[in-house]
Amino acid sequence: MMRHTFTGLTVLLTVVAGHSFAQQQYFIDGYHGGRYGHYPAGYTGYIVEQLQANPDWKINLEIEPETWDVVRVEEPAAYASLKKIFADQSAAGRIEYVNPGYGQSYLYTGSGESMIRQFTYGMQKIRAHFPETVLTTYSSEEPCFTSALPQVLRSLGFKYASLKNPNTCWGGYTRAFGGELVQWLGPDGSSLRTVPRYGSEALLERSTWQTTAWNNNTDYIRSAVAAGIQHPVGMCLQDAGWRVGPWLKQHARYETWRNYIGHVADTTKITPWKLSQEDIQVSLVWGSQALQRIAQQVRRAENKLAAAEKYAAINTIRQHSPWPQISLDTAWKALLLAQHHDCWIVPYNGQKGDTWIDKVKNWTDVTLAVSDSMLLQQQATGDLIRVVNTTAHVREEWVHLSHYGGHAPEVKDPNGKPAKACLRQDGSLVFKATVPAMGYTVYRISETGKPATFPAHGKRLPDGRYRIETDKYLMVIDPAKGGVISSLIDRAAGNRELVDTKHRRGFNELRGYFYNESAWHSSMDTIATVRLKEDNPAEVVAEIKGYISGHPFTQLITLTNGAAGIDMQLKIDWQGAPGIGAPPAVHYRAEDYHKAFYNDSFKLQVLLPVNLAQQRISKDAPYDVTESRLSNTFFNTWDSIKNNVLLHWADVTDGKTGLALFTDHTTSYVHGENYPLGFTVQFTGTALWGRNYTVSGPTEVHYAILPHSGAWDAAGVSAAATRWCEPLLTMPTITQDVFSLLTVTDKNWEVPALLMDGNDLLIRIYNAAGDEEEHTLSVTGTAEAALLEQLNGQLIATLPSTQTKGKTAIRLAIPRFGIRTIRLKNLNVHQ
């Protein structure tokens, strides 16, 4: 991330010139940036000149891998010289590549599979330019960390990591913990030798972007030694473009992380640290419309590409279709660039028409176009409709055909048995489909010519409220209170009332502080209008129209028969430019610890007060779930950041009953003692670097709730979130075949990725909530061998398998939150 000029000058002018403290010290220097973030023309030549002029200098590189495509063309001589220096990848070598991420992602903002592809695509590109590359240590100038990294990095061949980011803490930092080295323990039990942000490494006074390790100042070195750290190390990966050369001007021993951790640091006192996702203390401008749209575009592309790749594998195995490697590479690389950390922290940076906001839109459009072409997502017309399931378990759900336009349809399954079906008021067809795991089935659609009549599931009560009933729930919506849900009865839980009717806040209420008016406003302030937009055997859709501070909003609440989840959509039509959030400072100063965008308590929120006495929060992260230790999610200063990130879901429970919240984008959630679960919807105002985050058009958000019994794992919340992200797909077909590629016996196992490598099928399995016992993976077809592999392709073991009636069964055990990659050699499906 390129800081503003004044910040760069401040950094350059305050580098410590020297001190008399004689302690031997070490320093990690190098460069951060790249083609998209910042990498000026001719800069490779500058790096080479500095390396030649300073023979004791060593550097660590965090450069976007695509950068070298440009450098090879524009600076061929410097490129060749750098390759020559880089070729020495021994411990004594002068250059180490420390972050091969294709798009330098924050990692915690995307899926676990995106994290893996960031590394695998990046490593592939780097090794195309530097074949000798040895990737030993993961390190980042930004807080590009997430709790599941030990498992992923070890599987890719990494040995070490660093959790420092001393000179670019705008977006956060890790919790201060430990001494010279820690053993970073991941959620699955994997471990990685790591340099932490020391327990003695304080946040720098009069700065909101640095810790004391940024320049090895005397206080930092003294405090480290006092804490028993014999070989204190600081760090700064300079922004590519800065012309400083070696960062420190006083005596220091420059090192690569590889040599420092492997041959310098004291390995006799390594403290184990089971790092929680909440130990990664990060904050972005949650609720800003710019970030919200970026997050939605990335999530949509991420979900669609995961489904498209799996469907392509199914087709290659079943139909012998050519594997679309080039198309998938194009889609993945575009998505990985859209996850670049600069998209999230400096979205407005760039020239008009080429800001990070524009880049994300362009990149995700590429991913969606490629994915849609693979999924045949044109209008699904004709008599035969293929329904596709890209998850590892059988699903029975209602599906929609958006532009059916028929009359009184009759839908039959492959055996000729009629399926439940009806037309919505907009003319689209809804029918109940049963679809095998990781496969598809086909339904035939015809018109009966008979008019269809349905019993009503919703009605207006004498007091003006609306009552909706399904087989799962009884819901009451109150127009007099802005359309909030005044009652939600869970029939499966003994008719338990889920709404905390005694709470001062409403269920599904919108509430926030409008600072231009110096007033709190709520959707409950004005009367709303309610109508039943749909009321048929499949679903009831209630449309709520109301106002908040004069701005009209529409909420759609969909209750589907047979479905445990309740779907919700929100659209707010902003009138003008509202100010929403904590009152801004009169003058923005980068050094001020207090900033309005930190303070979620003032932002516009959707609130869900649940009738639970002792509430515990769990939330997902890439290949992890964290049970929160926070008493509340709120903070308002840079030095008090809490990890309140809502990735896919957050769940509140008392152990007996719970409610999960799903969102269509990464944002922040809210919760605390006497404060209900909710999520951030809107913030406008001054944020990082004095940028005014405003609105440009309506805000539209898609979310859902899932009432359940027990805790999140027993309730299958993670699996439900996967189904929500990967809905059943419909597409036209001319064949009536039914096919299932694979099934797993443990309902808690998920298959986030399925892809081909030549004639081999690669299956990624994630144990999202299960035990560590052996379970069975059954695959249609016969294979020469079933191999368990690392993410880097290294063989771990040959798995025992049995082949019966054209199927291959594999038994294996996976720890909770563990991922495993299975290669089926030359898998063949007999027609």
C-alpha positions in Angstrom: 0.0 0.0 0.0 1.6 3.3 -1.1 1.2 5.8 1.8 0.6 9.4 1.1 3.6 11.6 0.4 3.6 13.2 3.9 3.7 9.8 5.5 6.6 8.7 3.4 8.5 11.8 4.2 7.9 11.4 7.9 9.2 7.9 7.7 12.3 8.9 5.8 13.1 11.9 8.1 12.7 9.9 11.3 14.9 6.9 10.6 17.2 6.6 13.6 20.7 7.7 12.8 22.4 5.8 15.5 22.6 5.0 19.2 25.2 3.9 21.7 23.4 0.8 22.9 25.9 -2.1 22.1 23.4 -5.0 21.9 23.8 -7.0 18.7 20.7 -6.4 16.7 19.1 -7.8 13.5 16.9 -6.3 10.9 14.6 -7.6 8.2 14.7 -5.2 5.3 13.2 -5.4 1.8 10.4 -4.3 -0.4 6.7 -4.5 -0.6 4.4 -3.6 -3.6 4.2 -4.6 -7.2 2.6 -3.9 -10.6 -0.8 -3.0 -9.3 0.1 -1.5 -5.9 3.3 0.4 -6.7 6.4 -0.5 -8.5 7.9 2.5 -10.5 9.6 2.0 -13.9 13.3 1.3 -13.5 13.0 0.3 -9.9 14.5 -3.2 -10.3 17.7 -1.5 -11.5 17.7 0.6 -8.4 17.4 -2.5 -6.2 20.3 -4.2 -8.0 22.4 -1.1 -7.6 21.8 -1.0 -3.9 22.6 -4.6 -3.5 25.9 -4.2 -5.4 26.8 -1.0 -3.4 26.0 -2.7 0.0 27.5 -6.2 0.0 26.3 -6.9 3.6 22.7 -6.0 2.8 20.1 -8.7 2.6 16.5 -8.2 1.4 13.1 -9.9 1.8 10.7 -9.5 -1.1 6.9 -9.2 -1.0 6.4 -8.2 -4.6 3.3 -9.1 -6.6 4.3 -12.0 -8.8 2.9 -10.5 -12.0 5.4 -7.6 -11.6 8.2 -9.7 -13.1 6.3 -10.1 -16.4 6.6 -6.4 -16.8 10.2 -6.1 -15.5 11.4 -8.8 -17.8 10.3 -6.7 -20.8 11.0 -3.2 -19.5 14.3 -3.8 -17.6 15.9 -6.9 -19.2 19.5 -6.2 -17.9 18.3 -5.4 -14.3 16.0 -8.4 -14.4 19.0 -10.7 -15.4 21.2 -9.2 -12.7 18.5 -9.7 -10.0 18.0 -13.3 -11.1 21.7 -13.9 -10.8 21.8 -12.6 -7.2 18.5 -14.4 -6.4 19.9 -17.7 -7.6 21.6 -18.3 -4.2 18.7 -19.6 -2.1 20.9 -21.0 0.7 20.8 -19.7 4.2 23.7 -17.4 3.2 21.8 -16.0 0.2 20.9 -12.3 0.0 17.3 -12.5 -1.2 14.3 -14.3 0.2 10.8 -14.2 -1.2 8.5 -14.0 1.8 5.0 -13.6 0.4 4.2 -15.3 -2.9 0.5 -14.3 -2.7 -0.7 -13.7 -6.2 -2.8 -10.7 -5.1 -1.2 -10.0 -1.7 -4.6 -10.6 0.0 -5.4 -9.9 3.6 -6.4 -13.6 3.6 -9.0 -13.1 6.4 -11.4 -11.5 4.0 -11.8 -14.5 1.7 -12.4 -18.2 1.7 -10.0 -20.8 2.7 -9.7 -22.0 -0.9 -8.9 -18.5 -2.0 -6.1 -18.5 0.5 -4.6 -21.7 -1.0 -4.9 -20.3 -4.6 -3.3 -17.1 -3.6 -0.2 -19.1 -2.8 -0.3 -21.8 -5.5 -0.8 -19.4 -8.4 1.7 -16.9 -6.9 4.3 -19.6 -6.4 3.8 -20.9 -10.0 4.4 -17.4 -11.4 7.4 -16.7 -9.2 9.1 -19.9 -10.1 8.5 -19.2 -13.8 10.8 -16.2 -13.3 13.1 -17.5 -10.6 13.3 -21.3 -10.9 15.6 -21.6 -7.9 13.1 -20.1 -5.5 12.9 -21.7 -2.1 9.9 -20.5 -0.1 10.8 -20.9 3.5 9.2 -18.0 5.5 5.9 -16.2 5.2 6.0 -12.5 6.1 4.0 -9.5 5.1 4.3 -5.7 5.5 0.5 -5.5 5.9 -1.5 -7.5 8.5 -2.1 -10.3 5.9 -2.6 -13.0 8.5 -5.3 -15.5 9.4 -5.4 -18.3 12.0 -5.3 -21.2 9.6 -2.0 -20.2 8.0 0.2 -22.8 9.8 -1.6 -25.7 8.1 -1.6 -24.1 4.7 2.0 -22.9 4.8 3.4 -26.2 6.1 1.5 -28.1 3.3 3.1 -25.7 0.8 6.6 -26.4 2.1 7.1 -23.4 4.3 9.1 -23.8 7.5 8.7 -20.4 9.3 6.5 -17.4 9.6 6.6 -13.8 11.0 3.6 -12.1 12.6 5.2 -8.7 12.6 4.1 -5.8 10.3 5.8 -2.9 12.2 5.6 -0.1 9.6 2.2 -0.6 8.0 -0.3 -1.1 10.8 -3.0 1.1 9.3 -5.2 -1.9 8.9 -4.2 -3.5 12.2 -1.6 -5.7 13.9 -1.3 -9.0 15.7 -1.6 -9.2 19.5 1.7 -8.7 21.3 2.7 -12.0 22.7 5.9 -14.0 23.6 9.6 -13.5 23.0 12.2 -14.4 20.4 10.2 -17.3 18.9 6.8 -18.9 19.3 5.4 -22.1 18.0 2.3 -20.9 16.2 -0.4 -23.6 16.6 -3.2 -23.6 14.0 -6.8 -24.7 14.7 -6.1 -28.2 13.2 -3.0 -28.7 15.4 -0.4 -27.8 12.7 2.5 -25.7 14.0 5.0 -23.3 12.5 8.1 -21.7 14.1 7.3 -18.0 14.1 8.7 -14.6 15.1 5.8 -12.8 16.9 5.1 -9.2 17.5 7.0 -9.4 20.9 5.1 -9.0 24.1 7.5 -6.1 24.6 6.9 -4.6 21.1 4.6 -1.7 21.9 2.6 0.4 19.5 4.5 3.5 18.6 3.3 6.7 20.3 2.1 9.5 18.0 1.6 7.0 15.2 -1.3 5.0 13.9 0.7 2.9 11.5 3.8 1.6 13.4 5.1 -0.5 16.3 8.4 0.2 18.0 10.1 -2.5 15.8 10.0 -0.4 12.7 13.5 1.1 13.1 15.2 -0.8 15.9 15.2 2.2 18.2 17.0 2.1 21.5 13.8 1.6 23.6 12.7 -1.3 21.4 16.1 -3.1 21.7 16.3 -2.4 25.5 12.8 -3.7 26.1 13.4 -6.8 24.0 16.6 -7.6 25.9 14.8 -7.0 29.2 12.2 -9.5 28.2 14.9 -12.1 27.6 15.2 -11.8 23.9 18.9 -12.4 23.0 18.7 -11.6 19.3 16.2 -8.8 18.9 15.0 -8.3 15.3 13.1 -5.4 13.7 11.5 -5.1 10.3 10.4 -2.8 7.5 9.5 -4.0 4.0 9.8 -0.7 2.3 7.2 0.4 -0.2 8.6 -0.2 -3.7 9.3 3.3 -4.9 11.0 4.6 -1.8 14.7 5.3 -2.5 16.3 4.7 0.8 18.5 1.7 0.2 19.4 -0.1 3.5 16.7 1.1 5.9 18.8 1.6 9.0 21.9 3.9 9.1 23.2 2.6 12.4 25.0 -0.7 12.8 22.7 -3.6 12.4 23.0 -7.1 10.9 20.7 -7.4 8.0 19.1 -10.8 7.6 16.7 -12.9 5.6 14.0 -14.4 7.7 15.2 -17.8 6.5 18.7 -17.3 8.1 17.5 -15.4 11.1 14.9 -18.0 12.2 17.0 -21.0 11.1 20.4 -20.0 12.3 20.4 -17.0 14.5 17.3 -17.0 16.8 17.3 -18.9 20.1 15.4 -22.1 19.6 15.7 -23.3 23.2 12.9 -21.1 24.5 10.1 -21.4 22.0 6.7 -20.7 23.5 3.7 -22.5 22.1 0.9 -20.1 21.1 -2.5 -21.3 20.0 -3.3 -18.2 18.2 -7.0 -17.2 17.9 -8.4 -15.3 15.0 -9.1 -12.6 17.6 -5.4 -12.3 18.2 -5.2 -10.8 14.7 -6.4 -7.4 15.6 -7.6 -5.9 12.3 -9.9 -3.1 11.2 -11.1 -1.7 7.9 -13.7 0.9 7.0 -16.5 -1.6 7.7 -19.9 -0.3 6.5 -18.6 2.0 3.9 -20.4 1.5 0.6 -17.2 1.3 -1.3 -15.9 -1.6 0.8 -19.3 -3.2 1.0 -19.6 -3.4 -2.8 -16.0 -4.7 -3.2 -16.7 -7.4 -0.6 -20.0 -8.4 -2.4 -18.4 -8.5 -5.8 -15.5 -10.7 -4.5 -17.9 -13.0 -2.6 -20.1 -13.5 -5.6 -17.2 -14.3 -7.9 -15.6 -16.5 -5.2 -18.8 -18.6 -4.8 -19.5 -18.8 -8.5 -16.0 -19.9 -9.4 -15.9 -22.6 -6.7 -19.1 -24.0 -8.2 -18.0 -23.7 -11.8 -14.6 -25.4 -11.2 -16.3 -28.3 -9.5 -18.9 -28.6 -12.2 -16.2 -28.6 -14.8 -14.5 -31.5 -13.0 -17.8 -33.4 -13.0 -18.2 -32.9 -16.7 -14.7 -33.9 -17.5 -15.1 -37.1 -15.6 -18.6 -37.9 -16.7 -18.7 -36.5 -20.3 -15.0 -36.5 -21.1 -15.2 -32.8 -21.8 -11.9 -31.0 -22.2 -10.6 -29.6 -18.9 -10.8 -25.8 -19.2 -7.5 -25.0 -17.6 -6.8 -21.8 -19.4 -10.3 -20.4 -18.6 -10.0 -21.4 -15.0 -6.6 -19.8 -14.7 -8.0 -16.6 -16.1 -10.9 -16.6 -13.7 -8.8 -17.5 -10.6 -6.1 -14.9 -11.3 -8.7 -12.2 -11.8 -10.4 -13.1 -8.5 -7.1 -13.2 -6.6 -6.2 -9.7 -7.8 -9.6 -8.5 -6.7 -8.7 -9.7 -3.2 -5.6 -7.5 -3.1 -5.3 -5.8 0.3 -5.1 -2.3 -1.4 -8.7 -2.9 -2.8 -9.9 -3.0 0.8 -7.8 -0.3 2.5 -7.4 2.3 -0.2 -10.3 1.6 -2.6 -10.4 5.2 -3.9 -6.7 5.3 -4.8 -5.9 5.5 -8.5 -6.8 7.6 -11.5 -10.3 8.3 -12.5 -11.8 5.2 -14.1 -8.9 3.1 -12.7 -9.3 3.2 -9.0 -9.2 0.0 -6.9 -13.0 0.1 -7.0 -12.9 0.1 -10.8 -10.3 -2.7 -10.8 -12.3 -5.0 -8.6 -15.4 -4.5 -10.8 -13.4 -5.4 -13.9 -11.6 -8.3 -12.3 -14.7 -9.9 -10.8 -16.6 -9.4 -14.0 -14.0 -11.6 -15.7 -14.4 -14.3 -13.1 -18.2 -14.2 -13.3 -18.2 -14.3 -17.1 -15.9 -17.3 -17.2 -17.8 -19.1 -14.4 -21.2 -18.4 -16.1 -19.9 -19.8 -19.4 -19.0 -23.0 -17.6 -22.3 -23.2 -15.8 -24.4 -22.5 -18.9 -26.1 -19.7 -17.0 -28.1 -18.4 -19.9 -31.8 -18.6 -19.7 -32.8 -22.2 -18.7 -35.5 -23.0 -21.3 -36.8 -26.2 -22.8 -38.5 -29.3 -21.4 -35.5 -30.7 -19.7 -33.7 -28.9 -16.8 -30.5 -30.1 -15.2 -30.3 -29.3 -11.5 -26.7 -29.3 -10.2 -25.4 -29.7 -6.6 -21.8 -28.8 -6.1 -21.7 -29.8 -2.4 -20.8 -33.2 -1.0 -24.2 -34.1 0.4 -27.6 -34.9 -1.1 -29.9 -31.9 -1.1 -33.7 -31.5 -1.3 -34.6 -27.9 -1.9 -36.8 -25.5 -3.9 -35.2 -24.2 -7.0 -36.2 -21.2 -9.2 -36.4 -20.8 -13.0 -36.4 -17.1 -13.4 -38.0 -16.7 -16.8 -40.2 -19.7 -17.2 -43.3 -17.8 -18.3 -45.5 -20.9 -18.5 -48.9 -21.8 -17.0 -49.8 -24.3 -14.4 -46.6 -26.4 -14.8 -46.1 -30.1 -14.2 -42.6 -31.1 -13.1 -41.5 -34.7 -13.1 -38.3 -36.3 -11.7 -36.2 -38.8 -13.7 -38.6 -41.6 -12.6 -41.6 -39.8 -13.9 -42.8 -38.9 -10.4 -44.4 -35.5 -10.1 -42.4 -32.9 -8.0 -44.0 -30.2 -6.0 -44.1 -27.1 -8.2 -45.8 -23.7 -8.6 -45.6 -20.4 -10.4 -44.6 -17.2 -8.5 -46.4 -14.0 -9.2 -43.6 -12.8 -11.4 -44.0 -15.8 -13.7 -41.0 -17.7 -12.5 -41.3 -21.4 -11.7 -40.5 -22.9 -8.3 -40.2 -26.6 -7.8 -38.8 -29.0 -5.2 -35.7 -30.9 -6.4 -33.8 -33.8 -4.9 -30.2 -33.7 -6.1 -27.4 -36.2 -5.4 -24.1 -35.2 -3.9 -21.6 -33.5 -6.2 -23.7 -34.2 -9.2 -26.9 -33.5 -10.9 -30.4 -34.8 -11.8 -32.8 -33.8 -14.6 -36.5 -32.7 -14.4 -39.0 -32.6 -17.2 -41.3 -29.6 -17.3 -44.7 -29.5 -19.1 -47.9 -27.5 -18.8 -51.0 -29.1 -17.5 -53.4 -26.3 -18.6 -55.0 -26.5 -15.2 -55.3 -23.4 -13.0 -53.4 -23.6 -9.7 -54.9 -22.4 -6.4 -53.0 -22.4 -3.2 -53.9 -22.0 0.5 -52.6 -18.8 2.0 -49.8 -19.0 4.6 -49.9 -15.4 5.6 -52.6 -13.0 6.6 -53.2 -9.6 8.1 -54.4 -9.7 11.7 -57.1 -7.4 13.1 -54.6 -5.3 14.9 -52.7 -4.6 11.6 -49.8 -7.0 12.1 -49.0 -9.7 9.6 -48.8 -13.4 10.6 -46.9 -15.9 8.4 -46.9 -19.6 9.0 -44.7 -22.4 7.5 -43.9 -25.9 8.5 -40.9 -24.5 10.5 -41.9 -21.1 11.8 -44.7 -18.8 12.9 -43.6 -15.1 12.3 -45.4 -11.9 13.1 -44.4 -8.6 11.5 -45.5 -5.3 13.0 -45.9 -2.4 10.5 -46.6 0.0 13.4 -43.0 -0.5 14.6 -41.4 -0.1 11.2 -41.9 -3.6 10.0 -39.8 -5.3 12.7 -40.4 -9.0 13.5 -42.3 -8.9 16.8 -42.5 -12.7 17.2 -40.7 -15.7 15.7 -41.8 -19.1 16.9 -39.5 -22.0 16.2 -41.8 -25.0 15.9 -39.0 -27.5 15.8 -37.8 -26.2 19.2 -41.0 -26.8 21.0 -42.6 -23.6 19.8 -39.9 -21.5 21.4 -40.1 -17.7 21.0 -36.8 -16.6 19.5 -37.3 -12.9 19.6 -36.3 -11.1 22.8 -39.6 -9.3 23.2 -38.3 -7.5 26.3 -35.4 -5.9 24.6 -35.6 -2.3 23.7 -34.4 -2.9 20.2 -36.5 -4.6 17.5 -35.7 -7.8 15.7 -34.5 -6.9 12.1 -34.5 -3.2 13.1 -32.3 -0.7 11.3 -30.6 1.8 13.7 -27.7 4.2 13.6 -26.5 7.7 14.4 -27.0 10.4 11.7 -24.4 13.0 12.7 -25.5 15.8 10.5 -28.7 15.8 12.4 -27.0 15.0 15.8 -29.6 12.3 16.3 -30.2 8.5 16.5 -32.7 7.2 14.0 -34.4 3.8 13.7 -36.6 2.0 11.2 -39.0 1.8 14.2 -39.5 5.5 14.2 -42.1 5.5 11.4 -44.9 3.2 10.4 -44.1 0.8 7.5 -46.3 -0.8 4.9 -46.3 -4.6 4.6 -47.6 -6.8 1.7 -47.2 -10.4 0.9 -45.4 -10.4 -2.3 -45.5 -14.2 -2.7 -47.6 -16.7 -0.9 -47.5 -20.2 -2.4 -46.6 -23.8 -1.4 -42.9 -23.1 -1.7 -42.5 -19.8 0.1 -44.0 -16.7 1.6 -42.3 -13.4 0.8 -43.1 -10.4 2.9 -42.2 -7.0 1.5 -41.7 -4.2 4.1 -41.4 -0.6 3.0 -40.4 2.0 5.5 -38.2 5.0 6.2 -35.1 5.7 8.3 -34.3 9.4 8.8 -36.4 10.1 5.7 -34.6 7.6 3.5 -36.9 4.9 2.1 -35.9 1.3 2.5 -37.3 -2.1 1.4 -36.9 -5.3 3.2 -37.8 -8.7 1.8 -38.2 -11.6 4.2 -38.6 -15.1 2.6 -39.7 -18.1 4.6 -39.5 -21.3 2.6 -41.4 -24.5 3.5 -39.0 -27.2 4.6 -36.1 -24.8 4.9 -34.6 -23.9 8.3 -33.0 -20.7 7.1 -34.9 -17.4 6.7 -33.7 -15.3 3.8 -33.6 -11.4 4.0 -32.8 -8.6 1.6 -32.4 -5.0 2.3 -32.3 -2.0 -0.1 -32.0 1.6 1.1 -32.6 4.4 -1.4 -30.4 7.2 0.0 -31.7 10.7 -0.5 -28.6 13.0 -0.8 -25.5 12.4 1.2 -26.3 11.3 4.7 -23.7 11.4 7.5 -23.8 8.1 9.4 -21.6 7.0 12.2 -19.7 8.7 15.1 -19.3 12.4 14.6 -16.1 13.1 12.6 -13.2 15.1 13.9 -13.1 18.8 12.8 -9.7 18.2 11.2 -8.4 14.8 10.2 -4.9 13.9 11.5 -3.3 10.6 10.7 -1.7 10.4 14.1 -5.0 10.7 16.0 -5.8 7.5 17.8 -9.6 8.3 17.7 -11.2 7.9 14.3 -14.9 7.7 13.6 -14.7 4.7 11.3 -13.4 2.5 14.2 -16.6 3.0 16.2 -19.2 0.5 15.0 -21.6 1.4 17.8 -22.7 4.6 15.9 -22.9 3.0 12.4 -26.2 1.9 10.8 -26.8 -1.7 11.9 -29.3 -4.5 11.4 -30.1 -5.8 14.9 -31.4 -9.3 15.9 -32.1 -9.4 19.7 -32.5 -13.2 20.4 -34.2 -14.6 23.4 -31.1 -16.2 25.0 -29.9 -15.5 28.5 -26.3 -16.6 28.5 -25.0 -15.7 25.0 -21.8 -17.0 23.4 -20.6 -16.0 20.0 -18.8 -18.1 17.4 -17.7 -16.9 14.0 -16.0 -18.4 11.0 -12.7 -17.6 9.4 -10.8 -19.2 6.5 -10.6 -22.9 7.6 -11.4 -22.1 11.2 -14.2 -21.2 13.6 -13.5 -19.0 16.6 -15.5 -19.0 19.8 -15.2 -15.3 20.8 -13.6 -14.2 24.0 -14.8 -10.6 23.6 -17.1 -9.1 26.1 -18.2 -6.8 23.3 -17.2 -5.9 19.8 -16.8 -2.2 20.2 -13.7 0.1 20.1 -13.0 3.6 19.0 -9.2 4.0 18.9 -6.3 2.5 16.9 -4.7 1.0 20.0 -7.8 -0.9 21.1 -8.7 -2.7 17.8 -10.7 -5.9 18.2 -11.3 -8.6 15.6 -15.0 -8.2 14.9 -14.8 -9.5 11.4 -17.9 -11.3 10.0 -16.7 -13.4 7.1 -19.5 -15.8 6.2 -21.4 -16.2 9.5 -21.6 -15.4 13.2 -23.6 -17.5 15.6 -25.1 -16.7 19.0 -26.1 -19.6 21.4 -26.7 -20.5 25.0 -25.6 -24.0 24.2 -29.2 -25.3 23.9 -30.6 -22.9 21.3 -29.0 -20.6 18.8 -29.3 -18.4 15.8 -26.7 -18.0 13.0 -26.4 -14.9 10.8 -25.2 -15.2 7.2 -24.1 -12.2 5.1 -23.3 -11.9 1.4 -20.1 -10.0 2.1 -17.3 -9.6 4.6 -18.1 -6.9 7.1 -18.2 -6.4 10.9 -20.6 -7.9 13.4 -21.9 -6.3 16.6 -22.6 -7.9 19.9 -22.0 -7.4 23.6 -23.5 -7.7 27.1 -27.0 -6.4 26.8 -26.3 -5.6 23.1 -27.9 -7.9 20.5 -26.2 -9.7 17.6 -26.2 -7.7 14.4 -24.0 -6.5 11.6 -22.8 -3.2 10.1 -24.7 -1.9 7.2 -23.6 1.7 6.6 -20.9 4.2 7.5 -20.3 7.5 5.7 -17.7 10.1 6.7 -13.9 10.7 6.9 -11.7 7.6 7.2 -8.1 6.7 6.4 -6.0 9.5 4.9 -8.9 11.9 5.2 -10.8 10.3 2.5 -14.5 10.9 2.5 -16.4 7.6 2.2 -19.8 8.5 0.9 -22.7 6.8 -0.9 -23.3 6.6 -4.6 -26.6 5.0 -5.1 -28.7 2.6 -3.1 -27.2 0.2 -0.5 -28.3 -3.4 -1.1 -27.5 -6.3 1.2 -28.5 -9.9 1.3 -28.4 -11.8 4.5 -30.1 -14.7 6.3 -30.8 -16.2 9.7 -30.8 -19.8 10.8 -32.4 -20.7 14.1 -31.2 -24.0 15.5 -30.8 -26.3 18.5 -27.5 -26.7 20.2 -24.1 -25.1 19.4 -23.0 -24.1 15.9 -21.2 -27.4 15.2 -24.0 -29.7 16.3 -26.4 -27.6 14.3 -24.5 -27.8 11.1 -24.1 -24.1 10.7 -21.0 -24.3 8.6 -22.6 -26.8 6.1 -25.7 -24.5 5.9 -23.4 -21.6 5.1 -21.8 -23.6 2.3 -25.3 -24.4 0.9 -26.2 -20.7 1.1 -23.0 -19.8 -0.8 -23.4 -22.5 -3.4 -27.2 -22.8 -4.2 -28.5 -25.5 -6.5 -28.0 -24.5 -10.1 -30.3 -24.9 -13.1 -29.3 -25.2 -16.7 -30.8 -26.6 -20.0 -29.9 -30.1 -21.1 -30.9 -32.6 -23.8 -30.0 -35.7 -21.8 -31.9 -37.3 -18.8 -29.0 -38.8 -17.0 -28.5 -38.6 -13.2 -25.0 -38.6 -11.8 -23.2 -38.3 -8.5 -19.4 -38.1 -8.5 -18.7 -38.4 -4.8 -20.3 -38.6 -1.4 -18.9 -38.4 2.2 -20.4 -40.2 5.2 -19.6 -37.4 7.7 -22.1 -34.6 7.4 -19.5 -32.2 8.7 -17.0 -32.8 5.9 -17.1 -30.3 3.0 -15.5 -30.4 -0.4 -14.3 -26.8 -1.1 -12.4 -27.8 -4.3 -12.6 -30.4 -7.0 -10.3 -30.2 -10.0 -8.5 -32.1 -12.7 -4.7 -32.5 -13.1 -4.3 -34.4 -16.4 -6.2 -37.7 -15.9 -6.2 -37.4 -12.1 -9.0 -36.0 -10.0 -7.9 -33.8 -7.0 -10.4 -33.6 -4.1 -9.9 -31.1 -1.3 -11.8 -32.0 1.9 -12.3 -29.8 4.9 -13.5 -31.1 8.3 -15.6 -28.1 9.3 -17.1 -29.4 12.5 -16.6 -33.1 12.8 -14.7 -35.5 15.0 -11.3 -37.1 14.3 -12.5 -40.6 13.6 -12.2 -42.3 10.2 -14.9 -41.7 7.7 -15.6 -42.8 4.1 -15.3 -40.9 0.9 -17.0 -42.7 -1.9 -16.2 -41.8 -5.5 -17.9 -43.0 -8.7 -15.3 -44.6 -10.9 -12.1 -46.6 -10.5 -8.7 -45.3 -9.9 -5.2 -46.7 -10.1 -4.4 -45.3 -6.7 -5.6 -42.9 -4.0 -2.9 -40.6 -2.8 -2.8 -38.2 0.1 -0.8 -35.1 -0.9 0.5 -31.9 0.4 -0.7 -28.7 -1.2 2.6 -28.5 -3.0 2.0 -31.9 -4.6 4.4 -33.8 -2.3 3.2 -37.4 -1.5 2.3 -38.0 2.1 0.8 -41.5 1.8 -1.0 -44.0 -0.4 -4.5 -44.4 1.1 -6.1 -47.8 1.3 -9.1 -48.0 -0.9 -11.7 -50.6 -2.1 -13.3 -50.8 -5.5 -16.8 -52.3 -5.7 -19.4 -52.0 -8.5 -17.6 -49.1 -10.3 -17.0 -47.1 -7.1 -13.9 -46.4 -5.1 -14.2 -46.1 -1.3 -11.5 -44.4 0.8 -11.4 -44.2 4.5 -9.4 -41.5 6.3 -9.4 -39.4 9.5 -9.1 -35.6 9.4 -8.8 -33.4 12.5 -11.4 -30.8 13.0 -10.5 -27.7 10.8 -8.1 -29.9 8.9 -7.9 -29.9 5.1 -6.7 -32.9 3.1 -6.0 -33.2 -0.6 -6.6 -36.6 -2.3 -5.3 -37.4 -5.8 -7.2 -40.2 -7.6 -4.8 -41.5 -10.3 -6.3 -42.0 -13.7 -9.9 -42.0 -12.4 -12.2 -43.6 -14.9 -16.0 -43.6 -14.8 -17.5 -46.5 -16.7 -20.4 -45.4 -18.9 
